[in-house]
Structure formats: structure tokens, C-alpha cells
Amino acid sequence: MKKRLLRMTQAQYPIIRVFKILHIIGLVLFLAGVISLFMTDIGQNVTGMVAISSLIGLGLVLVSPFPIALVFQWASKNK
């Protein structure tokens, strides 16, 4: 049982690494959207609004799985 649990936690680390990279990319996209919203006049036309909302939305979607994966990793270590 202990070997099985050890293999299961080792298999999760590459997934955590991928989620961490996606988390960083998502933060960059989110910050780019917020900066372009407040610092530029891109949001004055429709295409700019779509670009800004896409940056912010995609950034938040990419950020969301990493904390959940950390909770699953923490829960599997506490078993």
C-alpha cells in the first residue's frame, strides 16, 4: 500500500509542474489585460474591449487549476 501511494504522489509532480507553468502564463495574461485596461486607450473601441476581456478571461482560466492541484497534492500526502 505504501509503495502504491508513493508511486501515485510521484506521478502527480509532473502535472503540478505543468499547472505551475500555466499558472505563471495565466498571471502574465491577466496582468497584461489589466494593464492594458487601465494604462492605454485600447478599450475605447470594440476590438480593444474584446482583446482586453479575452486576456483577462483566459488568464483567470489558466490560473485556476494550480491551487486545486496543490490541495489534491496536500490531501494525498496527509493520507
N, CA, C and O atoms as CSV, one atom per row, in Angstrom:
chain,resi,resn,atom,element,x,y,z
A,1,MET,N,N,0.834,-1.192,0.000
A,1,MET,CA,C,0.000,0.000,0.000
A,1,MET,C,C,0.880,1.257,0.000
A,1,MET,O,O,0.589,2.235,-0.688
A,2,LYS,N,N,1.938,1.208,0.771
A,2,LYS,CA,C,2.820,2.368,0.872
A,2,LYS,C,C,3.528,2.650,-0.450
A,2,LYS,O,O,3.690,3.811,-0.825
A,3,LYS,N,N,3.958,1.585,-1.174
A,3,LYS,CA,C,4.601,1.768,-2.473
A,3,LYS,C,C,3.623,2.350,-3.482
A,3,LYS,O,O,3.993,3.193,-4.299
A,4,ARG,N,N,2.383,1.905,-3.424
A,4,ARG,CA,C,1.356,2.415,-4.344
A,4,ARG,C,C,1.110,3.899,-4.109
A,4,ARG,O,O,0.985,4.665,-5.064
A,5,LEU,N,N,1.039,4.305,-2.862
A,5,LEU,CA,C,0.843,5.709,-2.529
A,5,LEU,C,C,2.039,6.541,-2.970
A,5,LEU,O,O,1.875,7.664,-3.448
A,6,LEU,N,N,3.236,5.998,-2.813
A,6,LEU,CA,C,4.435,6.700,-3.231
A,6,LEU,C,C,4.465,6.884,-4.746
A,6,LEU,O,O,4.833,7.956,-5.226
A,7,ARG,N,N,4.083,5.858,-5.505
A,7,ARG,CA,C,4.032,5.988,-6.963
A,7,ARG,C,C,2.978,6.989,-7.387
A,7,ARG,O,O,3.176,7.723,-8.355
A,8,MET,N,N,1.851,7.030,-6.672
A,8,MET,CA,C,0.784,7.942,-7.021
A,8,MET,C,C,1.214,9.392,-6.799
A,8,MET,O,O,0.905,10.256,-7.620
A,9,THR,N,N,1.919,9.669,-5.710
A,9,THR,CA,C,2.359,11.039,-5.469
A,9,THR,C,C,3.475,11.432,-6.414
A,9,THR,O,O,3.565,12.599,-6.795
A,10,GLN,N,N,4.344,10.482,-6.813
A,10,GLN,CA,C,5.390,10.796,-7.772
A,10,GLN,C,C,4.801,11.076,-9.148
A,10,GLN,O,O,5.342,11.887,-9.899
A,11,ALA,N,N,3.712,10.421,-9.481
A,11,ALA,CA,C,3.076,10.648,-10.784
A,11,ALA,C,C,2.411,12.014,-10.846
A,11,ALA,O,O,2.201,12.539,-11.940
A,12,GLN,N,N,2.078,12.596,-9.722
A,12,GLN,CA,C,1.402,13.890,-9.718
A,12,GLN,C,C,2.367,15.047,-9.880
A,12,GLN,O,O,1.933,16.130,-10.272
A,13,TYR,N,N,3.636,14.884,-9.607
A,13,TYR,CA,C,4.567,16.009,-9.671
A,13,TYR,C,C,4.723,16.595,-11.067
A,13,TYR,O,O,4.787,17.819,-11.181
A,14,PRO,N,N,4.789,15.806,-12.140
A,14,PRO,CA,C,4.846,16.443,-13.464
A,14,PRO,C,C,3.590,17.255,-13.780
A,14,PRO,O,O,3.662,18.282,-14.456
A,15,ILE,N,N,2.460,16.798,-13.297
A,15,ILE,CA,C,1.221,17.543,-13.518
A,15,ILE,C,C,1.269,18.857,-12.757
A,15,ILE,O,O,0.835,19.887,-13.273
A,16,ILE,N,N,1.784,18.835,-11.548
A,16,ILE,CA,C,1.926,20.059,-10.761
A,16,ILE,C,C,2.842,21.040,-11.476
A,16,ILE,O,O,2.582,22.243,-11.488
A,17,ARG,N,N,3.913,20.531,-12.072
A,17,ARG,CA,C,4.854,21.396,-12.794
A,17,ARG,C,C,4.170,22.053,-14.001
A,17,ARG,O,O,4.382,23.235,-14.270
A,18,VAL,N,N,3.354,21.287,-14.721
A,18,VAL,CA,C,2.620,21.845,-15.865
A,18,VAL,C,C,1.627,22.899,-15.388
A,18,VAL,O,O,1.505,23.962,-15.997
A,19,PHE,N,N,0.917,22.605,-14.296
A,19,PHE,CA,C,-0.034,23.582,-13.767
A,19,PHE,C,C,0.662,24.839,-13.274
A,19,PHE,O,O,0.107,25.933,-13.372
A,20,LYS,N,N,1.872,24.696,-12.745
A,20,LYS,CA,C,2.619,25.866,-12.286
A,20,LYS,C,C,3.003,26.755,-13.470
A,20,LYS,O,O,2.905,27.979,-13.386
A,21,ILE,N,N,3.439,26.143,-14.569
A,21,ILE,CA,C,3.772,26.914,-15.771
A,21,ILE,C,C,2.536,27.609,-16.320
A,21,ILE,O,O,2.592,28.784,-16.683
A,22,LEU,N,N,1.416,26.887,-16.383
A,22,LEU,CA,C,0.166,27.503,-16.845
A,22,LEU,C,C,-0.279,28.616,-15.914
A,22,LEU,O,O,-0.847,29.611,-16.365
A,23,HIS,N,N,-0.028,28.462,-14.626
A,23,HIS,CA,C,-0.380,29.486,-13.650
A,23,HIS,C,C,0.405,30.769,-13.917
A,23,HIS,O,O,-0.156,31.864,-13.878
A,24,ILE,N,N,1.697,30.632,-14.187
A,24,ILE,CA,C,2.529,31.804,-14.475
A,24,ILE,C,C,2.093,32.471,-15.774
A,24,ILE,O,O,2.004,33.697,-15.843
A,25,ILE,N,N,1.820,31.667,-16.807
A,25,ILE,CA,C,1.341,32.231,-18.075
A,25,ILE,C,C,0.011,32.946,-17.868
A,25,ILE,O,O,-0.217,34.017,-18.431
A,26,GLY,N,N,-0.863,32.356,-17.064
A,26,GLY,CA,C,-2.159,32.983,-16.779
A,26,GLY,C,C,-2.014,34.299,-16.035
A,26,GLY,O,O,-2.732,35.258,-16.317
A,27,LEU,N,N,-1.084,34.347,-15.081
A,27,LEU,CA,C,-0.855,35.607,-14.374
A,27,LEU,C,C,-0.339,36.693,-15.309
A,27,LEU,O,O,-0.728,37.855,-15.196
A,28,VAL,N,N,0.540,36.307,-16.235
A,28,VAL,CA,C,1.060,37.276,-17.199
A,28,VAL,C,C,-0.060,37.787,-18.107
A,28,VAL,O,O,-0.146,38.988,-18.365
A,29,LEU,N,N,-0.909,36.892,-18.587
A,29,LEU,CA,C,-2.025,37.318,-19.433
A,29,LEU,C,C,-2.996,38.219,-18.670
A,29,LEU,O,O,-3.462,39.233,-19.190
A,30,PHE,N,N,-3.293,37.831,-17.430
A,30,PHE,CA,C,-4.196,38.642,-16.615
A,30,PHE,C,C,-3.624,40.036,-16.364
A,30,PHE,O,O,-4.326,41.037,-16.500
A,31,LEU,N,N,-2.357,40.090,-16.001
A,31,LEU,CA,C,-1.733,41.393,-15.761
A,31,LEU,C,C,-1.653,42.227,-17.033
A,31,LEU,O,O,-1.831,43.445,-16.990
A,32,ALA,N,N,-1.384,41.576,-18.170
A,32,ALA,CA,C,-1.362,42.309,-19.441
A,32,ALA,C,C,-2.739,42.894,-19.753
A,32,ALA,O,O,-2.838,44.018,-20.244
A,33,GLY,N,N,-3.791,42.144,-19.472
A,33,GLY,CA,C,-5.142,42.650,-19.693
A,33,GLY,C,C,-5.490,43.804,-18.770
A,33,GLY,O,O,-6.071,44.797,-19.207
A,34,VAL,N,N,-5.142,43.680,-17.507
A,34,VAL,CA,C,-5.453,44.747,-16.545
A,34,VAL,C,C,-4.625,46.001,-16.840
A,34,VAL,O,O,-5.136,47.118,-16.760
A,35,ILE,N,N,-3.358,45.815,-17.178
A,35,ILE,CA,C,-2.517,46.969,-17.513
A,35,ILE,C,C,-3.021,47.659,-18.771
A,35,ILE,O,O,-3.073,48.888,-18.830
A,36,SER,N,N,-3.393,46.874,-19.776
A,36,SER,CA,C,-3.904,47.499,-20.997
A,36,SER,C,C,-5.259,48.151,-20.761
A,36,SER,O,O,-5.613,49.102,-21.458
A,37,LEU,N,N,-6.013,47.664,-19.802
A,37,LEU,CA,C,-7.298,48.291,-19.488
A,37,LEU,C,C,-7.111,49.655,-18.840
A,37,LEU,O,O,-7.786,50.619,-19.201
A,38,PHE,N,N,-6.196,49.731,-17.884
A,38,PHE,CA,C,-6.049,50.969,-17.131
A,38,PHE,C,C,-5.008,51.936,-17.687
A,38,PHE,O,O,-5.096,53.138,-17.435
A,39,MET,N,N,-4.033,51.442,-18.431
A,39,MET,CA,C,-2.934,52.300,-18.861
A,39,MET,C,C,-3.022,52.762,-20.317
A,39,MET,O,O,-2.294,53.673,-20.711
A,40,THR,N,N,-3.891,52.157,-21.116
A,40,THR,CA,C,-3.960,52.525,-22.530
A,40,THR,C,C,-5.386,52.879,-22.910
A,40,THR,O,O,-6.316,52.739,-22.115
A,41,ASP,N,N,-5.536,53.340,-24.145
A,41,ASP,CA,C,-6.861,53.670,-24.667
A,41,ASP,C,C,-7.392,52.578,-25.593
A,41,ASP,O,O,-8.273,52.831,-26.414
A,42,ILE,N,N,-6.863,51.378,-25.463
A,42,ILE,CA,C,-7.297,50.277,-26.328
A,42,ILE,C,C,-8.767,49.942,-26.074
A,42,ILE,O,O,-9.477,49.558,-27.004
A,43,GLY,N,N,-9.223,50.076,-24.865
A,43,GLY,CA,C,-10.585,49.705,-24.504
A,43,GLY,C,C,-11.653,50.653,-24.981
A,43,GLY,O,O,-12.817,50.485,-24.620
A,44,GLN,N,N,-11.307,51.641,-25.778
A,44,GLN,CA,C,-12.287,52.612,-26.253
A,44,GLN,C,C,-13.075,52.100,-27.461
A,44,GLN,O,O,-14.157,52.616,-27.743
A,45,ASN,N,N,-12.568,51.113,-28.170
A,45,ASN,CA,C,-13.315,50.548,-29.291
A,45,ASN,C,C,-13.639,49.079,-29.003
A,45,ASN,O,O,-13.143,48.492,-28.042
A,46,VAL,N,N,-14.480,48.507,-29.858
A,46,VAL,CA,C,-14.996,47.162,-29.602
A,46,VAL,C,C,-13.892,46.109,-29.683
A,46,VAL,O,O,-13.845,45.202,-28.852
A,47,THR,N,N,-13.024,46.213,-30.650
A,47,THR,CA,C,-11.963,45.205,-30.771
A,47,THR,C,C,-11.005,45.257,-29.581
A,47,THR,O,O,-10.494,44.225,-29.148
A,48,GLY,N,N,-10.767,46.440,-29.061
A,48,GLY,CA,C,-9.936,46.564,-27.875
A,48,GLY,C,C,-10.604,45.968,-26.655
A,48,GLY,O,O,-9.946,45.336,-25.828
A,49,MET,N,N,-11.922,46.168,-26.537
A,49,MET,CA,C,-12.653,45.571,-25.419
A,49,MET,C,C,-12.611,44.052,-25.481
A,49,MET,O,O,-12.463,43.381,-24.460
A,50,VAL,N,N,-12.745,43.517,-26.695
A,50,VAL,CA,C,-12.697,42.065,-26.858
A,50,VAL,C,C,-11.302,41.546,-26.520
A,50,VAL,O,O,-11.171,40.506,-25.874
A,51,ALA,N,N,-10.267,42.251,-26.947
A,51,ALA,CA,C,-8.895,41.823,-26.663
A,51,ALA,C,C,-8.610,41.853,-25.167
A,51,ALA,O,O,-8.026,40.916,-24.621
A,52,ILE,N,N,-9.017,42.919,-24.512
A,52,ILE,CA,C,-8.778,43.048,-23.067
A,52,ILE,C,C,-9.547,41.990,-22.289
A,52,ILE,O,O,-8.999,41.358,-21.386
A,53,SER,N,N,-10.817,41.797,-22.637
A,53,SER,CA,C,-11.611,40.800,-21.915
A,53,SER,C,C,-11.102,39.386,-22.185
A,53,SER,O,O,-11.172,38.524,-21.309
A,54,SER,N,N,-10.594,39.144,-23.381
A,54,SER,CA,C,-10.023,37.828,-23.677
A,54,SER,C,C,-8.743,37.590,-22.886
A,54,SER,O,O,-8.528,36.493,-22.371
A,55,LEU,N,N,-7.889,38.610,-22.784
A,55,LEU,CA,C,-6.666,38.458,-21.994
A,55,LEU,C,C,-6.986,38.178,-20.531
A,55,LEU,O,O,-6.409,37.276,-19.924
A,56,ILE,N,N,-7.902,38.951,-19.972
A,56,ILE,CA,C,-8.248,38.772,-18.561
A,56,ILE,C,C,-8.928,37.418,-18.334
A,56,ILE,O,O,-8.587,36.705,-17.390
A,57,GLY,N,N,-9.883,37.065,-19.189
A,57,GLY,CA,C,-10.604,35.806,-19.023
A,57,GLY,C,C,-9.718,34.591,-19.193
A,57,GLY,O,O,-9.778,33.660,-18.391
A,58,LEU,N,N,-8.899,34.591,-20.224
A,58,LEU,CA,C,-8.007,33.461,-20.448
A,58,LEU,C,C,-6.964,33.361,-19.342
A,58,LEU,O,O,-6.596,32.261,-18.930
A,59,GLY,N,N,-6.490,34.499,-18.866
A,59,GLY,CA,C,-5.546,34.493,-17.757
A,59,GLY,C,C,-6.147,33.885,-16.503
A,59,GLY,O,O,-5.493,33.094,-15.824
A,60,LEU,N,N,-7.376,34.242,-16.189
A,60,LEU,CA,C,-8.020,33.688,-14.995
A,60,LEU,C,C,-8.329,32.204,-15.142
A,60,LEU,O,O,-8.263,31.455,-14.167
A,61,VAL,N,N,-8.666,31.779,-16.351
A,61,VAL,CA,C,-8.917,30.352,-16.569
A,61,VAL,C,C,-7.632,29.543,-16.398
A,61,VAL,O,O,-7.660,28.448,-15.838
A,62,LEU,N,N,-6.517,30.072,-16.873
A,62,LEU,CA,C,-5.251,29.355,-16.741
A,62,LEU,C,C,-4.722,29.357,-15.309
A,62,LEU,O,O,-3.970,28.460,-14.926
A,63,VAL,N,N,-5.103,30.347,-14.521
A,63,VAL,CA,C,-4.637,30.442,-13.134
A,63,VAL,C,C,-5.373,29.437,-12.234
A,63,VAL,O,O,-4.792,28.949,-11.265
A,64,SER,N,N,-6.593,29.131,-12.526
A,64,SER,CA,C,-7.445,28.408,-11.587
A,64,SER,C,C,-7.057,26.966,-11.263
A,64,SER,O,O,-7.283,26.571,-10.119
A,65,PRO,N,N,-6.498,26.140,-12.148
A,65,PRO,CA,C,-6.248,24.743,-11.747
A,65,PRO,C,C,-5.096,24.541,-10.765
A,65,PRO,O,O,-5.079,23.531,-10.063
A,66,PHE,N,N,-4.151,25.444,-10.689
A,66,PHE,CA,C,-2.965,25.226,-9.864
A,66,PHE,C,C,-3.291,25.117,-8.374
A,66,PHE,O,O,-2.808,24.183,-7.733
A,67,PRO,N,N,-4.081,26.017,-7.788
A,67,PRO,CA,C,-4.394,25.848,-6.354
A,67,PRO,C,C,-5.156,24.559,-6.057
A,67,PRO,O,O,-4.975,23.969,-4.992
A,68,ILE,N,N,-5.997,24.121,-6.974
A,68,ILE,CA,C,-6.739,22.878,-6.782
A,68,ILE,C,C,-5.780,21.689,-6.805
A,68,ILE,O,O,-5.919,20.759,-6.011
A,69,ALA,N,N,-4.813,21.722,-7.710
A,69,ALA,CA,C,-3.815,20.647,-7.771
A,69,ALA,C,C,-2.969,20.624,-6.502
A,69,ALA,O,O,-2.600,19.550,-6.026
A,70,LEU,N,N,-2.661,21.788,-5.953
A,70,LEU,CA,C,-1.913,21.833,-4.692
A,70,LEU,C,C,-2.715,21.241,-3.542
A,70,LEU,O,O,-2.150,20.573,-2.676
A,71,VAL,N,N,-4.020,21.476,-3.521
A,71,VAL,CA,C,-4.873,20.895,-2.484
A,71,VAL,C,C,-4.907,19.376,-2.616
A,71,VAL,O,O,-4.832,18.665,-1.614
A,72,PHE,N,N,-5.020,18.871,-3.854
A,72,PHE,CA,C,-5.010,17.418,-4.055
A,72,PHE,C,C,-3.669,16.819,-3.630
A,72,PHE,O,O,-3.634,15.739,-3.041
A,73,GLN,N,N,-2.580,17.505,-3.922
A,73,GLN,CA,C,-1.255,17.024,-3.520
A,73,GLN,C,C,-1.146,17.007,-1.995
A,73,GLN,O,O,-0.641,16.042,-1.421
A,74,TRP,N,N,-1.610,18.053,-1.348
A,74,TRP,CA,C,-1.581,18.130,0.105
A,74,TRP,C,C,-2.442,17.028,0.724
A,74,TRP,O,O,-2.041,16.408,1.708
A,75,ALA,N,N,-3.622,16.784,0.153
A,75,ALA,CA,C,-4.519,15.762,0.687
A,75,ALA,C,C,-3.937,14.364,0.527
A,75,ALA,O,O,-4.108,13.514,1.402
A,76,SER,N,N,-3.248,14.122,-0.587
A,76,SER,CA,C,-2.662,12.798,-0.779
A,76,SER,C,C,-1.464,12.579,0.143
A,76,SER,O,O,-1.176,11.439,0.509
A,77,LYS,N,N,-0.771,13.632,0.520
A,77,LYS,CA,C,0.345,13.481,1.447
A,77,LYS,C,C,-0.147,13.209,2.867
A,77,LYS,O,O,0.542,12.550,3.645
A,78,ASN,N,N,-1.333,13.711,3.209
A,78,ASN,CA,C,-1.860,13.552,4.572
A,78,ASN,C,C,-2.552,12.216,4.798
A,78,ASN,O,O,-2.973,11.930,5.918
A,79,LYS,N,N,-2.679,11.395,3.769
A,79,LYS,CA,C,-3.351,10.105,3.956
A,79,LYS,C,C,-2.525,9.147,4.727
A,79,LYS,O,O,-2.952,8.018,4.968
